[in-house]
Amino acid sequence: MPYRSFLFAPGNHSRKVEKVFNCGADAVILDLEDAVALAEKKATRSLVVDALKNTRSGKGYVRVNGFETKFCYDDIVEIVGPWLDGIVLPMVERPGQLETISWLLSNLEAGAGMKKSTLDLIPIIETGKGIAMLDEIASAKVDGRVRRMAFGAGDYTNDLNIQWSLGEDELRDARARMVLQSRAHDLEPPIDTVWIHIKDADNFEKSSLNAQKLGFQGKMCIYPTQVDVVNRVFTPSNADVIFARKVVAAFEAAEKLGSSSIQLDGYFIDYPIVAKARRTLENMVDIQNQIKTD
């Protein structure tokens, strides 16, 4: 399925939780971490479980508190069940953190009668140590449970004392490393950071486009109106689909005549270009199928 948009909602805000699954996001992340005050964290666990048990469209994830906190273990133990699609683990800096959480999830899945590795595990990489350890993190031994990683610019820029600008040029290196290490370890393309200037729609779209061009497959959102923008940016345009079809058709015709390199509308076309065109068409089919399912 496509993972273009992940929409956050504070787990202890009942009105937002009630509406969040109807905002068109591919997946929802109910938050137990930053959006929930310390005094409310324990009580919020049962609230997110109740919300996930309701009839909903889209995938349902929970962002638990970080591995090093006193809340992480109980967060996971109390929310795991067949109603959950996955865990989002913040502040990941070492592969052992993922391996420990994966081991815990495997035991909880078994206890709940669930197939092993049913639950997705998405690490958020959001510190200097996390970016520096990307190679090791992406290759963690987690039985295929980590299928994609996410980038968190808020904590990352705070950790490195970087000014998070509207143009986000300072994020380019970290983003490129996320995409490279994901590919190197056969993970799906990563999910990009949230955008905190919720009223700045123009720069939000530019941020989304920059991430899409760098190779990300989607973006995390913190406001419902951001979802439509992200879904559009990370969905092949009509022009992209039309051109991809032309590329595939022309190349297949040329291949039958013994040629594996052609020119089309001023473009040089060979196997890598055709592979990208086919991926565009496959991505569009996946998105259309997901829309029908929802």
ChimeraX commands (.cxc) that place a marker at each C-alpha (Angstrom):
marker #1 position 0.00,0.00,0.00 radius 0.5
marker #1 position 1.15,3.60,-0.45 radius 0.5
marker #1 position 2.58,5.42,2.54 radius 0.5
marker #1 position 2.40,9.01,1.39 radius 0.5
marker #1 position 0.88,10.68,4.45 radius 0.5
marker #1 position 1.18,9.92,8.18 radius 0.5
marker #1 position -1.05,12.21,10.25 radius 0.5
marker #1 position -0.29,12.72,13.94 radius 0.5
marker #1 position -2.97,13.21,16.60 radius 0.5
marker #1 position -2.47,13.54,20.37 radius 0.5
marker #1 position -3.72,10.35,21.94 radius 0.5
marker #1 position -5.35,12.16,24.85 radius 0.5
marker #1 position -7.39,14.57,22.73 radius 0.5
marker #1 position -10.62,12.66,22.14 radius 0.5
marker #1 position -12.14,15.09,19.65 radius 0.5
marker #1 position -9.06,15.07,17.41 radius 0.5
marker #1 position -8.66,11.29,17.69 radius 0.5
marker #1 position -12.29,10.83,16.68 radius 0.5
marker #1 position -11.83,12.88,13.50 radius 0.5
marker #1 position -8.28,12.01,12.49 radius 0.5
marker #1 position -9.11,8.79,10.63 radius 0.5
marker #1 position -11.43,10.72,8.31 radius 0.5
marker #1 position -8.83,13.19,7.03 radius 0.5
marker #1 position -7.64,11.14,4.07 radius 0.5
marker #1 position -4.23,10.14,5.44 radius 0.5
marker #1 position -2.77,6.81,4.42 radius 0.5
marker #1 position -1.89,6.20,8.06 radius 0.5
marker #1 position -2.60,7.83,11.41 radius 0.5
marker #1 position -0.13,8.07,14.29 radius 0.5
marker #1 position -1.77,8.41,17.69 radius 0.5
marker #1 position 0.80,10.02,19.92 radius 0.5
marker #1 position 1.88,9.02,23.41 radius 0.5
marker #1 position 5.11,11.01,23.29 radius 0.5
marker #1 position 5.57,14.77,22.79 radius 0.5
marker #1 position 1.87,15.64,22.45 radius 0.5
marker #1 position 0.94,14.10,25.82 radius 0.5
marker #1 position 1.85,15.64,29.16 radius 0.5
marker #1 position 3.74,13.48,31.66 radius 0.5
marker #1 position 0.78,13.29,34.02 radius 0.5
marker #1 position -1.50,11.92,31.28 radius 0.5
marker #1 position 0.76,9.40,29.56 radius 0.5
marker #1 position -0.40,6.29,31.45 radius 0.5
marker #1 position -4.11,7.07,31.13 radius 0.5
marker #1 position -3.75,7.80,27.41 radius 0.5
marker #1 position -2.71,4.25,26.55 radius 0.5
marker #1 position -6.22,2.85,26.97 radius 0.5
marker #1 position -7.68,5.76,25.03 radius 0.5
marker #1 position -5.60,5.02,21.94 radius 0.5
marker #1 position -6.46,1.32,22.12 radius 0.5
marker #1 position -10.17,2.17,22.22 radius 0.5
marker #1 position -9.73,4.47,19.22 radius 0.5
marker #1 position -7.86,1.84,17.21 radius 0.5
marker #1 position -10.59,-0.73,17.87 radius 0.5
marker #1 position -13.18,1.47,16.17 radius 0.5
marker #1 position -14.03,1.03,12.50 radius 0.5
marker #1 position -11.59,3.18,10.54 radius 0.5
marker #1 position -9.96,3.76,7.18 radius 0.5
marker #1 position -6.19,3.86,6.85 radius 0.5
marker #1 position -3.53,2.26,9.00 radius 0.5
marker #1 position -3.33,2.93,12.74 radius 0.5
marker #1 position 0.04,3.45,14.42 radius 0.5
marker #1 position 1.08,4.65,17.87 radius 0.5
marker #1 position 4.16,6.70,18.62 radius 0.5
marker #1 position 5.38,5.44,21.97 radius 0.5
marker #1 position 7.82,7.20,24.25 radius 0.5
marker #1 position 11.52,6.79,23.55 radius 0.5
marker #1 position 13.50,3.67,24.38 radius 0.5
marker #1 position 15.40,5.39,27.19 radius 0.5
marker #1 position 12.26,6.64,28.98 radius 0.5
marker #1 position 10.43,4.94,31.82 radius 0.5
marker #1 position 7.24,4.88,29.75 radius 0.5
marker #1 position 8.36,2.94,26.67 radius 0.5
marker #1 position 7.97,-0.63,27.93 radius 0.5
marker #1 position 4.50,-0.18,29.42 radius 0.5
marker #1 position 3.40,1.85,26.39 radius 0.5
marker #1 position 4.10,-1.11,24.13 radius 0.5
marker #1 position 2.78,-3.81,26.47 radius 0.5
marker #1 position -0.54,-2.02,26.95 radius 0.5
marker #1 position -1.27,-1.06,23.33 radius 0.5
marker #1 position -0.27,-4.16,21.36 radius 0.5
marker #1 position -3.09,-6.23,19.91 radius 0.5
marker #1 position -4.73,-7.08,16.59 radius 0.5
marker #1 position -6.20,-3.56,16.44 radius 0.5
marker #1 position -2.71,-2.07,15.97 radius 0.5
marker #1 position -0.81,-1.80,12.67 radius 0.5
marker #1 position 2.51,-0.63,13.99 radius 0.5
marker #1 position 4.74,1.18,16.46 radius 0.5
marker #1 position 6.58,4.43,15.78 radius 0.5
marker #1 position 9.71,4.57,17.95 radius 0.5
marker #1 position 11.25,8.04,18.40 radius 0.5
marker #1 position 14.85,9.06,19.09 radius 0.5
marker #1 position 16.43,5.87,17.72 radius 0.5
marker #1 position 20.22,5.97,17.93 radius 0.5
marker #1 position 21.37,2.33,18.05 radius 0.5
marker #1 position 20.37,-0.90,16.33 radius 0.5
marker #1 position 20.05,-2.61,19.71 radius 0.5
marker #1 position 17.10,-0.41,20.56 radius 0.5
marker #1 position 15.19,-1.71,17.55 radius 0.5
marker #1 position 16.26,-5.29,18.18 radius 0.5
marker #1 position 15.03,-5.14,21.78 radius 0.5
marker #1 position 11.69,-3.62,20.81 radius 0.5
marker #1 position 11.28,-6.17,18.01 radius 0.5
marker #1 position 11.92,-9.01,20.48 radius 0.5
marker #1 position 9.29,-7.58,22.81 radius 0.5
marker #1 position 6.79,-7.20,19.97 radius 0.5
marker #1 position 7.35,-10.80,18.87 radius 0.5
marker #1 position 6.50,-12.04,22.36 radius 0.5
marker #1 position 3.44,-9.83,22.60 radius 0.5
marker #1 position 2.26,-10.92,19.15 radius 0.5
marker #1 position 2.56,-14.55,20.20 radius 0.5
marker #1 position 0.61,-13.88,23.39 radius 0.5
marker #1 position -2.14,-12.17,21.41 radius 0.5
marker #1 position -2.36,-14.98,18.84 radius 0.5
marker #1 position -0.90,-12.78,16.10 radius 0.5
marker #1 position 1.51,-13.89,13.39 radius 0.5
marker #1 position 5.13,-12.95,14.06 radius 0.5
marker #1 position 6.24,-9.61,12.56 radius 0.5
marker #1 position 2.65,-8.58,11.89 radius 0.5
marker #1 position 3.37,-5.25,13.56 radius 0.5
marker #1 position 5.38,-2.69,11.66 radius 0.5
marker #1 position 8.17,-0.85,13.50 radius 0.5
marker #1 position 9.10,2.60,12.22 radius 0.5
marker #1 position 12.16,4.21,13.80 radius 0.5
marker #1 position 12.35,8.00,13.75 radius 0.5
marker #1 position 15.92,9.15,13.21 radius 0.5
marker #1 position 16.17,12.57,14.80 radius 0.5
marker #1 position 19.55,13.10,16.43 radius 0.5
marker #1 position 23.13,13.47,15.28 radius 0.5
marker #1 position 23.95,10.04,16.70 radius 0.5
marker #1 position 21.02,8.54,14.85 radius 0.5
marker #1 position 22.13,9.96,11.50 radius 0.5
marker #1 position 25.74,8.90,12.20 radius 0.5
marker #1 position 24.56,5.35,12.99 radius 0.5
marker #1 position 22.17,5.02,10.04 radius 0.5
marker #1 position 24.10,2.18,8.42 radius 0.5
marker #1 position 23.88,0.07,11.58 radius 0.5
marker #1 position 20.29,1.07,12.38 radius 0.5
marker #1 position 19.07,0.23,8.88 radius 0.5
marker #1 position 20.68,-3.21,9.14 radius 0.5
marker #1 position 19.28,-4.07,12.60 radius 0.5
marker #1 position 18.24,-7.71,13.03 radius 0.5
marker #1 position 14.49,-7.30,13.41 radius 0.5
marker #1 position 13.05,-10.14,11.28 radius 0.5
marker #1 position 11.93,-7.76,8.55 radius 0.5
marker #1 position 9.80,-5.76,10.98 radius 0.5
marker #1 position 11.42,-2.42,10.07 radius 0.5
marker #1 position 10.22,-1.75,6.54 radius 0.5
marker #1 position 10.85,2.00,6.41 radius 0.5
marker #1 position 12.44,4.71,8.54 radius 0.5
marker #1 position 11.32,8.27,9.27 radius 0.5
marker #1 position 13.26,11.51,9.66 radius 0.5
marker #1 position 12.51,13.99,12.46 radius 0.5
marker #1 position 13.91,17.47,11.86 radius 0.5
marker #1 position 12.67,19.12,15.05 radius 0.5
marker #1 position 14.82,17.14,17.45 radius 0.5
marker #1 position 17.59,16.83,14.87 radius 0.5
marker #1 position 18.04,20.58,14.47 radius 0.5
marker #1 position 17.77,21.06,18.22 radius 0.5
marker #1 position 20.35,18.36,18.89 radius 0.5
marker #1 position 22.88,19.86,16.47 radius 0.5
marker #1 position 22.00,23.49,17.27 radius 0.5
marker #1 position 21.01,24.05,13.64 radius 0.5
marker #1 position 18.68,26.84,12.57 radius 0.5
marker #1 position 15.66,25.15,10.91 radius 0.5
marker #1 position 14.99,27.52,8.04 radius 0.5
marker #1 position 11.97,27.71,5.77 radius 0.5
marker #1 position 14.13,26.61,2.83 radius 0.5
marker #1 position 15.51,23.60,4.78 radius 0.5
marker #1 position 18.85,23.56,2.95 radius 0.5
marker #1 position 20.46,22.52,6.26 radius 0.5
marker #1 position 18.45,19.25,6.17 radius 0.5
marker #1 position 19.61,18.12,2.76 radius 0.5
marker #1 position 22.56,16.03,3.95 radius 0.5
marker #1 position 20.54,14.14,6.59 radius 0.5
marker #1 position 17.69,13.55,4.15 radius 0.5
marker #1 position 20.07,12.24,1.49 radius 0.5
marker #1 position 21.65,9.86,4.00 radius 0.5
marker #1 position 18.21,8.57,5.00 radius 0.5
marker #1 position 17.38,7.75,1.38 radius 0.5
marker #1 position 20.80,6.24,0.65 radius 0.5
marker #1 position 20.91,3.94,3.69 radius 0.5
marker #1 position 17.30,2.87,3.15 radius 0.5
marker #1 position 18.18,1.76,-0.35 radius 0.5
marker #1 position 21.48,0.18,0.72 radius 0.5
marker #1 position 19.65,-2.09,3.16 radius 0.5
marker #1 position 16.63,-2.88,0.95 radius 0.5
marker #1 position 14.18,-0.83,2.98 radius 0.5
marker #1 position 11.36,1.17,1.45 radius 0.5
marker #1 position 12.08,4.86,0.84 radius 0.5
marker #1 position 11.86,6.81,4.11 radius 0.5
marker #1 position 9.15,9.11,5.44 radius 0.5
marker #1 position 10.01,12.79,5.75 radius 0.5
marker #1 position 9.78,15.08,8.76 radius 0.5
marker #1 position 6.79,17.12,9.87 radius 0.5
marker #1 position 6.42,20.79,8.95 radius 0.5
marker #1 position 5.81,23.01,11.97 radius 0.5
marker #1 position 4.73,26.25,10.25 radius 0.5
marker #1 position 1.14,25.13,9.88 radius 0.5
marker #1 position -0.09,28.38,8.25 radius 0.5
marker #1 position 2.73,28.55,5.70 radius 0.5
marker #1 position 1.19,26.40,2.97 radius 0.5
marker #1 position 3.53,27.53,0.19 radius 0.5
marker #1 position 6.74,26.54,1.96 radius 0.5
marker #1 position 5.10,23.36,3.21 radius 0.5
marker #1 position 4.47,22.32,-0.38 radius 0.5
marker #1 position 8.07,23.20,-1.27 radius 0.5
marker #1 position 9.28,21.08,1.66 radius 0.5
marker #1 position 7.17,18.17,0.44 radius 0.5
marker #1 position 8.44,18.56,-3.13 radius 0.5
marker #1 position 12.05,18.69,-1.95 radius 0.5
marker #1 position 11.58,15.44,-0.02 radius 0.5
marker #1 position 9.86,13.78,-2.97 radius 0.5
marker #1 position 12.66,14.78,-5.34 radius 0.5
marker #1 position 15.27,13.44,-2.91 radius 0.5
marker #1 position 13.60,10.01,-2.91 radius 0.5
marker #1 position 11.27,9.99,0.11 radius 0.5
marker #1 position 7.96,8.16,-0.31 radius 0.5
marker #1 position 5.87,10.36,1.98 radius 0.5
marker #1 position 5.76,12.87,4.80 radius 0.5
marker #1 position 4.49,13.08,8.35 radius 0.5
marker #1 position 1.77,15.67,8.99 radius 0.5
marker #1 position 0.63,17.48,12.12 radius 0.5
marker #1 position -2.39,19.29,10.69 radius 0.5
marker #1 position -5.27,17.81,8.67 radius 0.5
marker #1 position -5.01,20.34,5.82 radius 0.5
marker #1 position -1.47,19.15,5.15 radius 0.5
marker #1 position -2.68,15.70,4.14 radius 0.5
marker #1 position -4.13,16.64,0.75 radius 0.5
marker #1 position -0.94,18.47,-0.21 radius 0.5
marker #1 position 1.26,15.52,0.74 radius 0.5
marker #1 position -0.96,12.99,-1.03 radius 0.5
marker #1 position -0.87,15.09,-4.18 radius 0.5
marker #1 position 2.89,15.68,-4.12 radius 0.5
marker #1 position 3.69,12.01,-3.54 radius 0.5
marker #1 position 1.21,10.75,-6.14 radius 0.5
marker #1 position 2.38,10.60,-9.77 radius 0.5
marker #1 position 0.77,13.40,-11.76 radius 0.5
marker #1 position -1.34,12.74,-14.85 radius 0.5
marker #1 position 1.55,14.01,-16.96 radius 0.5
marker #1 position 3.94,11.62,-15.20 radius 0.5
marker #1 position 1.64,8.67,-15.82 radius 0.5
marker #1 position 1.05,9.57,-19.48 radius 0.5
marker #1 position 4.78,9.93,-20.13 radius 0.5
marker #1 position 5.57,6.71,-18.27 radius 0.5
marker #1 position 3.08,4.82,-20.44 radius 0.5
marker #1 position 4.62,6.31,-23.59 radius 0.5
marker #1 position 8.11,5.33,-22.42 radius 0.5
marker #1 position 7.15,1.74,-21.67 radius 0.5
marker #1 position 5.17,1.30,-24.91 radius 0.5
marker #1 position 7.88,2.84,-27.11 radius 0.5
marker #1 position 10.67,0.89,-25.45 radius 0.5
marker #1 position 8.84,-2.43,-25.68 radius 0.5
marker #1 position 8.22,-1.81,-29.37 radius 0.5
marker #1 position 11.88,-0.94,-29.93 radius 0.5
marker #1 position 13.03,-3.93,-27.91 radius 0.5
marker #1 position 11.12,-6.26,-30.21 radius 0.5
marker #1 position 13.17,-4.82,-33.06 radius 0.5
marker #1 position 16.39,-5.46,-31.19 radius 0.5
marker #1 position 17.03,-1.97,-29.78 radius 0.5
marker #1 position 17.49,-1.22,-26.09 radius 0.5
marker #1 position 18.08,2.53,-26.36 radius 0.5
marker #1 position 15.79,5.02,-28.10 radius 0.5
marker #1 position 14.87,8.70,-28.19 radius 0.5
marker #1 position 11.40,9.86,-27.19 radius 0.5
marker #1 position 10.23,13.47,-27.14 radius 0.5
marker #1 position 13.81,14.64,-26.79 radius 0.5
marker #1 position 14.70,12.15,-24.03 radius 0.5
marker #1 position 17.24,9.34,-24.22 radius 0.5
marker #1 position 15.52,6.15,-23.06 radius 0.5
marker #1 position 17.28,3.00,-21.88 radius 0.5
marker #1 position 16.69,0.32,-19.25 radius 0.5
marker #1 position 17.07,2.54,-16.10 radius 0.5
marker #1 position 14.61,5.10,-17.49 radius 0.5
marker #1 position 12.15,2.36,-18.39 radius 0.5
marker #1 position 12.48,0.82,-14.93 radius 0.5
marker #1 position 11.61,4.18,-13.38 radius 0.5
marker #1 position 8.62,4.55,-15.70 radius 0.5
marker #1 position 7.34,1.13,-14.74 radius 0.5
marker #1 position 7.77,1.99,-11.06 radius 0.5
marker #1 position 5.69,5.13,-11.59 radius 0.5
marker #1 position 2.88,3.08,-13.11 radius 0.5
marker #1 position 3.06,0.46,-10.36 radius 0.5
marker #1 position 2.96,3.17,-7.71 radius 0.5
marker #1 position -0.12,4.70,-9.31 radius 0.5
marker #1 position -1.89,1.33,-9.38 radius 0.5
marker #1 position -1.10,0.79,-5.69 radius 0.5
marker #1 position -2.53,4.20,-4.82 radius 0.5
marker #1 position -5.69,3.62,-6.86 radius 0.5
marker #1 position -6.21,0.23,-5.24 radius 0.5
marker #1 position -5.76,1.74,-1.78 radius 0.5
marker #1 position -8.32,4.46,-2.54 radius 0.5
marker #1 position -10.82,1.78,-3.63 radius 0.5
marker #1 position -10.18,-0.19,-0.43 radius 0.5
marker #1 position -10.74,2.87,1.78 radius 0.5
marker link #1:1,2 radius 0.2
marker link #1:2,3 radius 0.2
marker link #1:3,4 radius 0.2
marker link #1:4,5 radius 0.2
marker link #1:5,6 radius 0.2
marker link #1:6,7 radius 0.2
marker link #1:7,8 radius 0.2
marker link #1:8,9 radius 0.2
marker link #1:9,10 radius 0.2
marker link #1:10,11 radius 0.2
marker link #1:11,12 radius 0.2
marker link #1:12,13 radius 0.2
marker link #1:13,14 radius 0.2
marker link #1:14,15 radius 0.2
marker link #1:15,16 radius 0.2
marker link #1:16,17 radius 0.2
marker link #1:17,18 radius 0.2
marker link #1:18,19 radius 0.2
marker link #1:19,20 radius 0.2
marker link #1:20,21 radius 0.2
marker link #1:21,22 radius 0.2
marker link #1:22,23 radius 0.2
marker link #1:23,24 radius 0.2
marker link #1:24,25 radius 0.2
marker link #1:25,26 radius 0.2
marker link #1:26,27 radius 0.2
marker link #1:27,28 radius 0.2
marker link #1:28,29 radius 0.2
marker link #1:29,30 radius 0.2
marker link #1:30,31 radius 0.2
marker link #1:31,32 radius 0.2
marker link #1:32,33 radius 0.2
marker link #1:33,34 radius 0.2
marker link #1:34,35 radius 0.2
marker link #1:35,36 radius 0.2
marker link #1:36,37 radius 0.2
marker link #1:37,38 radius 0.2
marker link #1:38,39 radius 0.2
marker link #1:39,40 radius 0.2
marker link #1:40,41 radius 0.2
marker link #1:41,42 radius 0.2
marker link #1:42,43 radius 0.2
marker link #1:43,44 radius 0.2
marker link #1:44,45 radius 0.2
marker link #1:45,46 radius 0.2
marker link #1:46,47 radius 0.2
marker link #1:47,48 radius 0.2
marker link #1:48,49 radius 0.2
marker link #1:49,50 radius 0.2
marker link #1:50,51 radius 0.2
marker link #1:51,52 radius 0.2
marker link #1:52,53 radius 0.2
marker link #1:53,54 radius 0.2
marker link #1:54,55 radius 0.2
marker link #1:55,56 radius 0.2
marker link #1:56,57 radius 0.2
marker link #1:57,58 radius 0.2
marker link #1:58,59 radius 0.2
marker link #1:59,60 radius 0.2
marker link #1:60,61 radius 0.2
marker link #1:61,62 radius 0.2
marker link #1:62,63 radius 0.2
marker link #1:63,64 radius 0.2
marker link #1:64,65 radius 0.2
marker link #1:65,66 radius 0.2
marker link #1:66,67 radius 0.2
marker link #1:67,68 radius 0.2
marker link #1:68,69 radius 0.2
marker link #1:69,70 radius 0.2
marker link #1:70,71 radius 0.2
marker link #1:71,72 radius 0.2
marker link #1:72,73 radius 0.2
marker link #1:73,74 radius 0.2
marker link #1:74,75 radius 0.2
marker link #1:75,76 radius 0.2
marker link #1:76,77 radius 0.2
marker link #1:77,78 radius 0.2
marker link #1:78,79 radius 0.2
marker link #1:79,80 radius 0.2
marker link #1:80,81 radius 0.2
marker link #1:81,82 radius 0.2
marker link #1:82,83 radius 0.2
marker link #1:83,84 radius 0.2
marker link #1:84,85 radius 0.2
marker link #1:85,86 radius 0.2
marker link #1:86,87 radius 0.2
marker link #1:87,88 radius 0.2
marker link #1:88,89 radius 0.2
marker link #1:89,90 radius 0.2
marker link #1:90,91 radius 0.2
marker link #1:91,92 radius 0.2
marker link #1:92,93 radius 0.2
marker link #1:93,94 radius 0.2
marker link #1:94,95 radius 0.2
marker link #1:95,96 radius 0.2
marker link #1:96,97 radius 0.2
marker link #1:97,98 radius 0.2
marker link #1:98,99 radius 0.2
marker link #1:99,100 radius 0.2
marker link #1:100,101 radius 0.2
marker link #1:101,102 radius 0.2
marker link #1:102,103 radius 0.2
marker link #1:103,104 radius 0.2
marker link #1:104,105 radius 0.2
marker link #1:105,106 radius 0.2
marker link #1:106,107 radius 0.2
marker link #1:107,108 radius 0.2
marker link #1:108,109 radius 0.2
marker link #1:109,110 radius 0.2
marker link #1:110,111 radius 0.2
marker link #1:111,112 radius 0.2
marker link #1:112,113 radius 0.2
marker link #1:113,114 radius 0.2
marker link #1:114,115 radius 0.2
marker link #1:115,116 radius 0.2
marker link #1:116,117 radius 0.2
marker link #1:117,118 radius 0.2
marker link #1:118,119 radius 0.2
marker link #1:119,120 radius 0.2
marker link #1:120,121 radius 0.2
marker link #1:121,122 radius 0.2
marker link #1:122,123 radius 0.2
marker link #1:123,124 radius 0.2
marker link #1:124,125 radius 0.2
marker link #1:125,126 radius 0.2
marker link #1:126,127 radius 0.2
marker link #1:127,128 radius 0.2
marker link #1:128,129 radius 0.2
marker link #1:129,130 radius 0.2
marker link #1:130,131 radius 0.2
marker link #1:131,132 radius 0.2
marker link #1:132,133 radius 0.2
marker link #1:133,134 radius 0.2
marker link #1:134,135 radius 0.2
marker link #1:135,136 radius 0.2
marker link #1:136,137 radius 0.2
marker link #1:137,138 radius 0.2
marker link #1:138,139 radius 0.2
marker link #1:139,140 radius 0.2
marker link #1:140,141 radius 0.2
marker link #1:141,142 radius 0.2
marker link #1:142,143 radius 0.2
marker link #1:143,144 radius 0.2
marker link #1:144,145 radius 0.2
marker link #1:145,146 radius 0.2
marker link #1:146,147 radius 0.2
marker link #1:147,148 radius 0.2
marker link #1:148,149 radius 0.2
marker link #1:149,150 radius 0.2
marker link #1:150,151 radius 0.2
marker link #1:151,152 radius 0.2
marker link #1:152,153 radius 0.2
marker link #1:153,154 radius 0.2
marker link #1:154,155 radius 0.2
marker link #1:155,156 radius 0.2
marker link #1:156,157 radius 0.2
marker link #1:157,158 radius 0.2
marker link #1:158,159 radius 0.2
marker link #1:159,160 radius 0.2
marker link #1:160,161 radius 0.2
marker link #1:161,162 radius 0.2
marker link #1:162,163 radius 0.2
marker link #1:163,164 radius 0.2
marker link #1:164,165 radius 0.2
marker link #1:165,166 radius 0.2
marker link #1:166,167 radius 0.2
marker link #1:167,168 radius 0.2
marker link #1:168,169 radius 0.2
marker link #1:169,170 radius 0.2
marker link #1:170,171 radius 0.2
marker link #1:171,172 radius 0.2
marker link #1:172,173 radius 0.2
marker link #1:173,174 radius 0.2
marker link #1:174,175 radius 0.2
marker link #1:175,176 radius 0.2
marker link #1:176,177 radius 0.2
marker link #1:177,178 radius 0.2
marker link #1:178,179 radius 0.2
marker link #1:179,180 radius 0.2
marker link #1:180,181 radius 0.2
marker link #1:181,182 radius 0.2
marker link #1:182,183 radius 0.2
marker link #1:183,184 radius 0.2
marker link #1:184,185 radius 0.2
marker link #1:185,186 radius 0.2
marker link #1:186,187 radius 0.2
marker link #1:187,188 radius 0.2
marker link #1:188,189 radius 0.2
marker link #1:189,190 radius 0.2
marker link #1:190,191 radius 0.2
marker link #1:191,192 radius 0.2
marker link #1:192,193 radius 0.2
marker link #1:193,194 radius 0.2
marker link #1:194,195 radius 0.2
marker link #1:195,196 radius 0.2
marker link #1:196,197 radius 0.2
marker link #1:197,198 radius 0.2
marker link #1:198,199 radius 0.2
marker link #1:199,200 radius 0.2
marker link #1:200,201 radius 0.2
marker link #1:201,202 radius 0.2
marker link #1:202,203 radius 0.2
marker link #1:203,204 radius 0.2
marker link #1:204,205 radius 0.2
marker link #1:205,206 radius 0.2
marker link #1:206,207 radius 0.2
marker link #1:207,208 radius 0.2
marker link #1:208,209 radius 0.2
marker link #1:209,210 radius 0.2
marker link #1:210,211 radius 0.2
marker link #1:211,212 radius 0.2
marker link #1:212,213 radius 0.2
marker link #1:213,214 radius 0.2
marker link #1:214,215 radius 0.2
marker link #1:215,216 radius 0.2
marker link #1:216,217 radius 0.2
marker link #1:217,218 radius 0.2
marker link #1:218,219 radius 0.2
marker link #1:219,220 radius 0.2
marker link #1:220,221 radius 0.2
marker link #1:221,222 radius 0.2
marker link #1:222,223 radius 0.2
marker link #1:223,224 radius 0.2
marker link #1:224,225 radius 0.2
marker link #1:225,226 radius 0.2
marker link #1:226,227 radius 0.2
marker link #1:227,228 radius 0.2
marker link #1:228,229 radius 0.2
marker link #1:229,230 radius 0.2
marker link #1:230,231 radius 0.2
marker link #1:231,232 radius 0.2
marker link #1:232,233 radius 0.2
marker link #1:233,234 radius 0.2
marker link #1:234,235 radius 0.2
marker link #1:235,236 radius 0.2
marker link #1:236,237 radius 0.2
marker link #1:237,238 radius 0.2
marker link #1:238,239 radius 0.2
marker link #1:239,240 radius 0.2
marker link #1:240,241 radius 0.2
marker link #1:241,242 radius 0.2
marker link #1:242,243 radius 0.2
marker link #1:243,244 radius 0.2
marker link #1:244,245 radius 0.2
marker link #1:245,246 radius 0.2
marker link #1:246,247 radius 0.2
marker link #1:247,248 radius 0.2
marker link #1:248,249 radius 0.2
marker link #1:249,250 radius 0.2
marker link #1:250,251 radius 0.2
marker link #1:251,252 radius 0.2
marker link #1:252,253 radius 0.2
marker link #1:253,254 radius 0.2
marker link #1:254,255 radius 0.2
marker link #1:255,256 radius 0.2
marker link #1:256,257 radius 0.2
marker link #1:257,258 radius 0.2
marker link #1:258,259 radius 0.2
marker link #1:259,260 radius 0.2
marker link #1:260,261 radius 0.2
marker link #1:261,262 radius 0.2
marker link #1:262,263 radius 0.2
marker link #1:263,264 radius 0.2
marker link #1:264,265 radius 0.2
marker link #1:265,266 radius 0.2
marker link #1:266,267 radius 0.2
marker link #1:267,268 radius 0.2
marker link #1:268,269 radius 0.2
marker link #1:269,270 radius 0.2
marker link #1:270,271 radius 0.2
marker link #1:271,272 radius 0.2
marker link #1:272,273 radius 0.2
marker link #1:273,274 radius 0.2
marker link #1:274,275 radius 0.2
marker link #1:275,276 radius 0.2
marker link #1:276,277 radius 0.2
marker link #1:277,278 radius 0.2
marker link #1:278,279 radius 0.2
marker link #1:279,280 radius 0.2
marker link #1:280,281 radius 0.2
marker link #1:281,282 radius 0.2
marker link #1:282,283 radius 0.2
marker link #1:283,284 radius 0.2
marker link #1:284,285 radius 0.2
marker link #1:285,286 radius 0.2
marker link #1:286,287 radius 0.2
marker link #1:287,288 radius 0.2
marker link #1:288,289 radius 0.2
marker link #1:289,290 radius 0.2
marker link #1:290,291 radius 0.2
marker link #1:291,292 radius 0.2
marker link #1:292,293 radius 0.2
marker link #1:293,294 radius 0.2
view
